[in-house]
Amino acid sequence: MALQNEFDLIAVGGGLAGLTAAVRAAELGLKTAVLERSSEELYFCNSRVAGGVMHISYHDPAEPPAALAQAVTGITAGYAERELVEAFTSNGLRALQWLKSIGVQFALATNTGWRNWLLAPVRPPATHLEWRGIGADMCLRTLEKNLRERGGVLHRGTAVFDLIEKQGSCVGVRTRQGGREVEFHARAVVLADGGFQGNADMVGQYLSRKPQALKQRGTGTGLGDGIRLAQAKGAALSDMQAFYGHVLSRDAMHNERVWPYPQLDELAAAGLLVTAQGKRLGDEGQGGVYIANLMARADDPLATTVIFDEAIWQGPGKAASIPPNAVLVEQGGTLFKADTIRELAAKANIDAAALEVTVRDYNAALAANTLGQLHPPRSSARRKAMPIATAPFYAAPACCGLTYTMGGVRTNAQGQVLRAAGGVIPGLYAAGAITGGLEGGPVVGYGGGLMKALTFGLLAAEDVAGRR
Ligand SMILES: Cc1cc2nc3c(=O)[nH]c(=O)nc-3n(C[C@H](O)[C@H](O)[C@H](O)COP(=O)(O)OP(=O)(O)OC[C@H]3O[C@@H](n4cnc5c(N)ncnc54)[C@H](O)[C@@H]3O)c2cc1C
């Protein structure tokens, strides 16, 4: 095995987290390298194809840290670890300003709430995976340019498969470059290889009995390598059973024009999600990310259908920035329509008698303000439940879109990887979608994938530089 290159900091993965860590470290005078598995010039990763909305739990990162902390804690129902929440919410705005300072462009808006910070050029409202030359792609290109200007390197076609340990500290990585094995040594390694959404075995272990029945709502480049390597060195893992994703048309399994948008989240959250047996799966009122997780856990994730009426179609159906009404049908997504629930069930291949009972019971509970007594209970605090009463009625066959996994390696506020037995693993850091503890929990709270990658990539680099 050839010995190559000594660095201060190595980032594993060239997404937003890895590039941010490397550029910030180079700016602080460290010798840095990014090791990226893909050999493509514009290599695919979730960071490159993202929508570019920089938010913290659907809030503007410029809001006061206390308000942001309340938002993250609230959306995760208290699951998010306090230390991570504080680091995230008190450094998010600074991280955004840093990104701006190195030349990343934003379409800054005001009074648009959580969409105030958009990477520019802003993604057009396309339903398919449109990314080339758009904000998130340009952000990665700007980061890479900065890295080179500051003397850092990005090695493409370099897949990390092992961590090098010396007396309990991480001191480098082993990689495959083409047919060769090459070692890279460093004072600090920042694992930033995304989550495990692209690893069917791990998805099967943690998220769904039928991993192939989930739609990869992203690039699927996160193979869980960093999580497995860190765990083998004694790292602590968070709860692993939550992911960030959305409810999509089932046609997304074969039609590229109906993913990553439109999301059917708002239709399901205002109406119902049912199985082929006409039964509800769980609490639709927790919103689309939660519903997508419910679908993944179902016996058959590809046999669920969103049921709603004309009022929902004309209201929440038009609410999103790329609303299902009307792009779902325009782009070839299936939507059944009928004047009665019985007729609708027949068209959508759902048990008609059972669906009639489910809709009747739901409408009655909504009218009587007893949604919490349904089986399973339905909440209406986060998303307003609406009756299914105004014909025509609609059924949209659905599938679960898996964007990235929320569980992973546990870290402290500086991004140092925690040891399961206590303390940290010296020299080992993690940032971005590989990390757990900030998002997820019983109601599957979402913190904002881009801001998480950016902020903790920055903090890891600063900690490494501070220990020089
Ligand atoms: C369609 C879509 C829209 C999104 N929109 C938004 C949005 O608007 N706002 C938001 O906050 N979030 C959004 N997200 C989520 C966001 O993109 C991610 O959470 C974030 O980019 C994760 O960044 P990361 O650097 O941790 O991982 P990634 O971007 O996944 O990068 C990881 C990199 O590591 C590389 N890698 C993997 N294994 C190895 C290995 N063994 N050795 C070397 N390299 C390896 C991969 O090839 C990849 O390049 C969106 C995601 C998708 C898919």
The ligand as a MOL file (V3000), in Angstrom:
LIG
                    3D

  0  0  0     0  0            999 V3000
M  V30 BEGIN CTAB
M  V30 COUNTS 53 58 0 0 0
M  V30 BEGIN ATOM
M  V30 1 C -34.0510 16.7140 -4.2560 0
M  V30 2 C -33.4980 17.2300 -2.9550 0
M  V30 3 C -33.8480 18.5010 -2.5310 0
M  V30 4 C -33.3360 18.9840 -1.3220 0
M  V30 5 N -33.6420 20.2670 -0.9690 0
M  V30 6 C -33.1500 20.7610 0.1890 0
M  V30 7 C -33.4010 22.1220 0.5390 0
M  V30 8 O -33.9710 22.9120 -0.2400 0
M  V30 9 N -32.9800 22.5560 1.7570 0
M  V30 10 C -32.3030 21.7360 2.6160 0
M  V30 11 O -31.9520 22.1630 3.7280 0
M  V30 12 N -31.9940 20.4480 2.2870 0
M  V30 13 C -32.3860 19.9540 1.0860 0
M  V30 14 N -32.0670 18.6760 0.7300 0
M  V30 15 C -31.2180 17.8620 1.6550 0
M  V30 16 C -29.7350 18.2280 1.4940 0
M  V30 17 O -29.3990 18.1850 0.1270 0
M  V30 18 C -28.8220 17.2630 2.2630 0
M  V30 19 O -29.2680 17.0990 3.5780 0
M  V30 20 C -27.3750 17.7800 2.3210 0
M  V30 21 O -26.9650 18.2420 1.0640 0
M  V30 22 C -26.4110 16.7110 2.8470 0
M  V30 23 O -25.0840 17.1320 2.6470 0
M  V30 24 P -23.8600 16.1850 3.0010 0
M  V30 25 O -22.6280 16.9480 2.6280 0
M  V30 26 O -23.9690 15.6940 4.3840 0
M  V30 27 O -24.0240 14.8820 2.0710 0
M  V30 28 P -24.0100 14.7000 0.4850 0
M  V30 29 O -24.3850 15.9250 -0.2430 0
M  V30 30 O -24.8260 13.4850 0.2460 0
M  V30 31 O -22.4850 14.3930 0.1250 0
M  V30 32 C -21.8190 13.2170 0.5270 0
M  V30 33 C -20.7140 12.8890 -0.4560 0
M  V30 34 O -19.9290 11.8050 0.0720 0
M  V30 35 C -19.5390 10.9560 -1.0080 0
M  V30 36 N -19.1960 9.6200 -0.4690 0
M  V30 37 C -20.0340 8.6460 -0.0530 0
M  V30 38 N -19.3400 7.5890 0.4140 0
M  V30 39 C -18.0240 7.8910 0.2790 0
M  V30 40 C -16.8060 7.2030 0.5670 0
M  V30 41 N -16.8020 5.9790 1.1070 0
M  V30 42 N -15.6240 7.8160 0.2790 0
M  V30 43 C -15.6010 9.0540 -0.2730 0
M  V30 44 N -16.7280 9.7510 -0.5760 0
M  V30 45 C -17.9220 9.1890 -0.2900 0
M  V30 46 C -20.7570 10.9610 -1.9190 0
M  V30 47 O -20.4020 10.5500 -3.2150 0
M  V30 48 C -21.2000 12.4260 -1.8310 0
M  V30 49 O -20.5950 13.2010 -2.8400 0
M  V30 50 C -32.5070 18.1770 -0.5060 0
M  V30 51 C -32.1300 16.9090 -0.9540 0
M  V30 52 C -32.6140 16.4370 -2.1780 0
M  V30 53 C -32.1690 15.0890 -2.6670 0
M  V30 END ATOM
M  V30 BEGIN BOND
M  V30 1 1 1 2
M  V30 2 1 2 3
M  V30 3 2 2 52
M  V30 4 2 3 4
M  V30 5 1 4 5
M  V30 6 1 4 50
M  V30 7 2 5 6
M  V30 8 1 6 7
M  V30 9 1 6 13
M  V30 10 2 7 8
M  V30 11 1 7 9
M  V30 12 1 9 10
M  V30 13 2 10 11
M  V30 14 1 10 12
M  V30 15 2 12 13
M  V30 16 1 13 14
M  V30 17 1 14 15
M  V30 18 1 14 50
M  V30 19 1 15 16
M  V30 20 1 16 17
M  V30 21 1 16 18
M  V30 22 1 18 19
M  V30 23 1 18 20
M  V30 24 1 20 21
M  V30 25 1 20 22
M  V30 26 1 22 23
M  V30 27 1 23 24
M  V30 28 2 24 25
M  V30 29 1 24 26
M  V30 30 1 24 27
M  V30 31 1 27 28
M  V30 32 2 28 29
M  V30 33 1 28 30
M  V30 34 1 28 31
M  V30 35 1 31 32
M  V30 36 1 32 33
M  V30 37 1 33 34
M  V30 38 1 33 48
M  V30 39 1 34 35
M  V30 40 1 35 36
M  V30 41 1 35 46
M  V30 42 1 36 37
M  V30 43 1 36 45
M  V30 44 2 37 38
M  V30 45 1 38 39
M  V30 46 1 39 40
M  V30 47 2 39 45
M  V30 48 1 40 41
M  V30 49 2 40 42
M  V30 50 1 42 43
M  V30 51 2 43 44
M  V30 52 1 44 45
M  V30 53 1 46 47
M  V30 54 1 46 48
M  V30 55 1 48 49
M  V30 56 2 50 51
M  V30 57 1 51 52
M  V30 58 1 52 53
M  V30 END BOND
M  V30 END CTAB
M  END
